[in-house]
């Protein structure tokens, strides 16, 4: 199974997060700022290597906490 961001993922999400194609782990590439964005919706797809390939879709919701307040 291969994990990837859906075609509907925004460019902003691609700049902030990466996804491990094998494990499906979503990792942060930099810092998050609550004042800029307090939550992210990340559409993810899991696809097998069959012929034809089958896929499943989900949405990962990430809420950013404001640690300064």
N, C-alpha and C positions, 0 to 999 in steps of 0.2 A: 504494500500500500504506500502511496506517495501522498504527502500532505502539502498543500499549497494555499496561498491566498486566492480567494475567488476572483473572477474577472471584475466583480463589482466593488472591489476594495479600492479605497481612495489612494491617491498619490501620497497624501499626508501620512496615512497608516504605513505605507511601504517605506517611508523615510524614517519612521520612528521605531518600527518593529521588523523583525525577521522571523521566518518560520523554518524549522528544521524539517526537511523533506522526509526524513526517515522516521524520526521520533514524533513529529508534530508539535514540538515545543515552540512556543512563541516567546521570543526574547526581545528585550529592549536594547536599542542601539545607542541611546543617549539618555538624557534626563527628561523627565516629565515635569510640566509646570501646570499646577491646578488652575492658575489664573488664565492660562491660554486655552486649556481644554480639560473639563472635569470628568469626561468619560469617552470611551472609544467603543465602537461596534466594529468587530473584525469578522467579516465573512470568510469562512474557511471551507475548503473542499478536500475530501479524502477520496482518492481514485485508485482502483486496483489496476493491475497490468494485464487484464484479460483482453480477449478480442471478441466483441467490442468491450472497451473498459467500462466498468460500472463506477458510479461515484455517489457519495453522500455529501450533504451540505449542512453546515451549522453556523451559528453566529456566536462569537465569543464577545461577551460584554465585559469591559474592563473599566472599573470606577477608580478615579484618582483621588486620593485623600489629601487634604491640605494640612500638612504637618506643621506649618508655621502658626496656625491659629489654635 
